[in-house]
Amino acid sequence: MPDYDRDPDAYREYQEYTLKPFGQAVGRLLATPDNPRGYPDVIVERAGQDSLGVSAFLVRPFTGRVVYLESTAGQRLSFYAPNVWMHQKRILFPAFAILGSHLSNAH
């Protein structure tokens, strides 16, 4: 995933041509009458891969959780932070959590 701070144009291109089409495909598979966009409520991540950016993008806004069941000690994971804190998503690790906050929301 390109670094938004270093190359915002590359990040926008990545989002437009990778994240959005993938999210739309997942949404079509998971769509239900009470969840028409098909956002998953929970995504369980593995510590051996860095797919946190995709999971943080896909999980349901305001109530979604990304859960790690394994330790990520010594690993560097990348994700677009505003996608988590602007939509109040939660990323839960065995030893800590990253929690989105309503404080960044204009409403």
Steps between C-alpha positions, in 0.01 A plus 500: 500500500651836405568744783235772490733760658784438254304437182132595526443455126628140509280432803192641323578284195544194725168573667320562170631199309562246779304565821173622350458219242591240763259656749221503241558132420492406870191718550313319223577166666402607853204730425178429686178701543622638837857555369455611136864602455628169632742637757636219721447556873818317602817410313747262663858575395809285508822642639713348223374738230445872460145532373389738775452786252251297296320368808471849652353623171247215473365465854167664583522869601419594863454145629758295306789315663827361365626234742849353527517173688881469476775723629635760259811574705788615282278556194422822322143525370372773271153648466342837425429633849218744409308202361497360855453810715257686272265200488544389863629155405697287746814297446552255784834333575580257784693768692343831388232657279467782248164667551330744269364811666192708440712807583619522141146495367356841410155389617 
